[in-house]
Amino acid sequence: MKQSDRLLPVANVAGIMKKTIPKKAKISRDAKEMMQRAASEFIAFITCKAQDLCKLEKRKTLTGDDLVLAVEHLGMPLHADAGRRVLYRLREGHQHDQDIYIQDSGASIHWKPYQQE
């Protein structure tokens, strides 16, 4: 398998990046490619850990809960919490709700696609 086959489409990554910045802002080609590689590697890293957890339980099917648990095992509790919130919203039928809240010890981060005023 070629490395390029393992990468997310750069257009999709760029689209996500553009949603978080003002409309007039630009993103360089190298920034898009760097984020493409980083996001693809992040997904592979989490998925491998989740697959290891599934093997321990003698299961073949990877679930959203497995991914959340893998993120937590990898030392990213804030991201695991965000993953739980996303799973909850998906299960409750809020597929298009893009707000994600990450909270820990009084600090919170709220990500929402950039809104033009």
C-alpha positions as CSV (number, residue, x, y, z in Angstrom):
1,M,0.0,0.0,0.0
2,K,1.4,3.4,-1.0
3,Q,1.7,6.0,1.7
4,S,-0.6,8.3,-0.2
5,D,-3.3,5.7,0.0
6,R,-3.2,5.9,3.8
7,L,-3.7,9.7,3.9
8,L,-7.0,11.5,4.3
9,P,-7.8,13.5,1.2
10,V,-6.1,16.9,1.5
11,A,-9.2,18.6,0.2
12,N,-11.2,17.2,3.1
13,V,-8.6,18.2,5.6
14,A,-8.4,21.7,4.1
15,G,-12.2,22.0,4.3
16,I,-12.1,21.2,8.0
17,M,-9.3,23.7,8.6
18,K,-11.1,26.4,6.6
19,K,-14.2,26.1,8.8
20,T,-12.2,27.1,11.9
21,I,-10.8,30.4,10.5
22,P,-12.2,33.6,9.1
23,K,-13.4,33.5,5.5
24,K,-10.7,35.9,4.2
25,A,-7.9,33.9,5.9
26,K,-5.7,31.6,3.8
27,I,-4.0,28.3,4.5
28,S,-0.7,27.5,2.7
29,R,-0.3,24.2,0.8
30,D,2.4,23.0,3.1
31,A,0.2,23.7,6.2
32,K,-2.6,21.6,4.5
33,E,-0.2,18.8,3.7
34,M,1.3,18.8,7.2
35,M,-2.2,18.6,8.8
36,Q,-3.2,15.9,6.3
37,R,-0.2,13.8,7.5
38,A,-0.7,14.6,11.2
39,A,-4.5,13.8,11.1
40,S,-3.9,10.6,9.2
41,E,-1.2,9.5,11.6
42,F,-3.4,10.4,14.6
43,I,-6.3,8.3,13.3
44,A,-4.0,5.3,12.6
45,F,-2.4,5.6,16.1
46,I,-5.8,5.6,17.8
47,T,-7.2,2.9,15.7
48,C,-4.2,0.6,16.3
49,K,-4.6,1.0,20.1
50,A,-8.4,0.4,19.8
51,Q,-7.7,-2.8,17.8
52,D,-5.3,-4.0,20.5
53,L,-8.0,-3.5,23.1
54,C,-10.5,-5.4,21.0
55,K,-8.0,-8.3,20.6
56,L,-7.7,-8.5,24.4
57,E,-11.5,-9.0,24.6
58,K,-11.4,-11.4,21.6
59,R,-13.6,-9.2,19.5
60,K,-13.2,-8.4,15.8
61,T,-15.5,-5.4,15.5
62,L,-14.1,-2.0,16.5
63,T,-16.7,0.4,18.0
64,G,-16.8,4.1,18.8
65,D,-16.5,3.1,22.5
66,D,-13.3,1.3,21.7
67,L,-11.9,4.4,20.1
68,V,-12.8,6.5,23.1
69,L,-11.2,4.0,25.4
70,A,-8.1,3.9,23.3
71,V,-7.8,7.7,23.4
72,E,-8.1,7.5,27.2
73,H,-5.5,4.8,27.4
74,L,-3.1,6.9,25.3
75,G,-3.3,9.7,28.0
76,M,-5.7,12.1,26.3
77,P,-8.6,12.3,28.8
78,L,-9.9,15.6,27.5
79,H,-10.2,14.1,24.0
80,A,-11.8,11.0,25.3
81,D,-14.4,13.1,27.1
82,A,-15.0,14.9,23.8
83,G,-15.4,11.6,22.0
84,R,-17.9,10.4,24.6
85,R,-19.9,13.6,24.0
86,V,-19.8,13.0,20.2
87,L,-20.9,9.4,20.6
88,Y,-23.8,10.4,22.9
89,R,-24.9,13.0,20.4
90,L,-24.7,10.5,17.5
91,R,-26.7,8.0,19.4
92,E,-29.3,10.6,20.3
93,G,-29.7,11.5,16.7
94,H,-27.8,14.8,16.6
95,Q,-25.5,13.9,13.8
96,H,-25.2,17.4,12.5
97,D,-24.5,19.1,15.8
98,Q,-20.9,20.2,15.4
99,D,-20.2,21.8,18.8
100,I,-17.7,19.9,20.8
101,Y,-17.0,20.8,24.5
102,I,-13.9,19.6,26.3
103,Q,-13.8,20.3,30.0
104,D,-11.3,19.5,32.7
105,S,-10.6,21.0,36.1
106,G,-12.3,24.3,35.5
107,A,-10.8,24.9,32.0
108,S,-13.0,24.3,29.0
109,I,-12.5,24.5,25.3
110,H,-15.4,25.0,22.9
111,W,-14.8,24.2,19.3
112,K,-17.4,25.3,16.8
113,P,-16.9,26.0,13.0
114,Y,-16.1,29.6,12.5
115,Q,-19.1,31.8,12.2
116,Q,-19.1,34.8,10.0
117,E,-20.6,37.9,11.5
